[in-house]
Amino acid sequence: MKRILASFVALALSASAAFAHDFTLGNLEIHHPASRATLPGQPVGGGFMTITNKGAEADRLVSIAAPDVSDDVQLHEMAVENDVMKMRQLPDGIEIPAGAKVELKSGGLHVMFMRIKHPFTEGEKFKATLTFEKAGKIDVDFRIEAAKPGARSGEGAADHGSHGG
């Protein structure tokens, strides 16, 4: 029984390591940039990751470029205002405080790939360049994961349907 449990734990750890992917730029660690599969005709896709700043001073994610999938990539925030969930673009970027971890995830800070050029297909990946105010630029791969269960048209569709323009 112990041998089976140890094998299962080793398999689980190796599987999670295979799906996780990290990138480092100076004091910044970018963990698991990912998106979700979209449906044909869906105009937008979301982007998610965790950024850890191990440095002594704050930095700022100011832009992301992903020309293979979108000519318009935006940084967004979702927040409750007067009991209503609202989403807004963050033209000044996202601050990454010194010694902090910032999660870009559904329902909070996130990336929006506007007017995507083709559907995002589970299992594929695409390149993007993250630009930070102080650390500079880094190329990363966004892995496309399964569509979120229960979403009408993939990740973010209900929240960003008006961005199809």
C-alpha positions in Angstrom: 0.0 0.0 0.0 2.8 2.4 0.9 4.5 1.7 -2.5 1.3 2.4 -4.3 0.8 5.7 -2.4 4.4 6.7 -3.0 4.0 6.0 -6.7 0.8 8.0 -6.9 2.4 11.0 -5.1 5.4 10.9 -7.4 3.2 10.7 -10.5 1.1 13.6 -9.2 4.2 15.7 -8.6 5.7 15.0 -12.0 2.3 15.8 -13.7 2.0 19.1 -11.9 5.6 19.9 -12.8 4.9 19.1 -16.4 1.9 21.5 -16.5 3.6 24.3 -14.6 6.1 26.5 -16.4 8.0 29.4 -15.0 10.1 32.3 -16.4 12.5 34.5 -14.5 13.5 38.1 -15.3 15.8 39.7 -12.7 13.9 39.6 -9.4 10.6 38.7 -11.1 9.2 35.2 -11.4 6.4 34.6 -13.8 4.6 31.3 -13.0 2.4 29.4 -15.4 1.1 31.9 -18.0 -2.0 30.3 -19.3 -5.2 30.9 -21.2 -8.4 28.9 -21.8 -9.8 27.3 -24.9 -12.3 29.4 -26.8 -15.2 28.6 -29.1 -15.1 29.5 -32.8 -16.3 33.1 -33.2 -15.5 34.1 -29.6 -13.9 37.5 -29.9 -11.7 37.5 -26.8 -9.5 35.3 -24.6 -8.3 35.7 -21.1 -4.7 35.4 -19.8 -3.7 34.4 -16.3 -0.4 33.9 -14.3 1.2 34.6 -11.0 4.1 37.2 -10.8 6.3 37.2 -7.7 8.7 40.1 -7.0 11.6 38.9 -4.9 13.3 42.3 -5.1 13.4 45.2 -2.7 11.6 47.6 -5.0 8.2 47.5 -6.8 8.0 47.0 -10.5 5.0 47.3 -12.9 3.7 45.1 -15.7 3.1 47.8 -18.3 2.1 45.8 -21.4 1.9 42.4 -23.1 2.3 41.8 -26.8 1.1 38.6 -28.6 1.0 39.4 -32.3 0.3 35.8 -33.3 -3.1 35.8 -31.5 -4.1 39.4 -31.0 -3.0 42.9 -32.1 -4.7 44.4 -29.0 -3.7 42.9 -25.6 -4.9 44.7 -22.5 -4.4 44.5 -18.8 -7.8 44.5 -16.9 -9.2 44.5 -13.4 -12.6 43.3 -12.2 -13.9 44.8 -9.0 -17.2 45.3 -7.2 -18.4 48.9 -7.3 -21.8 49.7 -5.7 -22.6 45.9 -5.5 -22.0 45.6 -9.3 -19.1 43.6 -10.7 -17.3 45.9 -13.2 -14.4 45.4 -15.4 -11.9 48.1 -16.5 -8.8 48.4 -18.5 -5.6 49.4 -16.6 -3.8 51.7 -19.0 -1.0 52.3 -16.4 -0.4 48.5 -15.9 -0.3 46.4 -12.9 2.0 47.1 -9.9 4.1 44.2 -8.6 5.0 45.4 -5.1 8.4 44.5 -3.6 8.4 41.1 -1.9 4.8 40.4 -3.1 3.0 37.9 -5.2 0.3 39.2 -7.7 -2.2 36.7 -9.2 -3.7 37.4 -12.6 -6.8 35.3 -12.5 -10.5 35.2 -13.6 -12.6 37.6 -11.6 -9.7 39.9 -10.6 -6.6 41.2 -12.4 -6.1 39.5 -15.8 -5.0 39.8 -19.4 -7.5 40.3 -22.2 -6.5 39.2 -25.8 -9.0 41.3 -27.8 -10.3 40.4 -31.2 -8.4 37.2 -31.3 -7.2 36.0 -34.7 -8.3 32.4 -34.3 -9.8 30.2 -31.5 -7.6 29.2 -28.7 -7.3 25.4 -28.8 -6.7 23.3 -25.7 -3.2 21.8 -25.6 -1.6 24.5 -27.8 0.5 27.4 -26.7 1.4 30.9 -28.0 4.2 33.3 -27.4 3.8 36.7 -25.7 6.2 39.4 -24.6 5.7 40.8 -21.1 7.1 44.3 -20.6 7.9 45.5 -17.1 8.7 49.1 -16.2 12.0 48.3 -14.5 13.0 44.8 -15.3 12.4 45.1 -19.1 11.0 42.5 -21.5 10.7 38.7 -21.3 9.2 36.2 -23.8 6.9 33.6 -22.3 4.6 30.9 -23.6 0.9 30.9 -22.7 -0.4 27.4 -22.5 -4.0 26.9 -23.5 -6.0 24.9 -21.0 -9.5 23.4 -21.1 -12.4 25.8 -21.2 -13.7 26.6 -17.8 -16.6 24.2 -17.0 -19.9 26.0 -17.2 -18.7 29.0 -19.1 -20.9 30.0 -22.0 -18.1 30.6 -24.4 -14.9 29.9 -22.6 -13.0 31.9 -20.0 -14.2 35.5 -19.6 -16.9 35.4 -22.2 -19.7 36.4 -19.8 -17.5 39.2 -18.4 -16.1 40.5 -21.7 -18.7 39.9 -24.3 -19.0 43.6 -25.1 -15.3 43.6 -26.2 -16.0 41.9 -29.5 -15.9 45.2 -31.4 
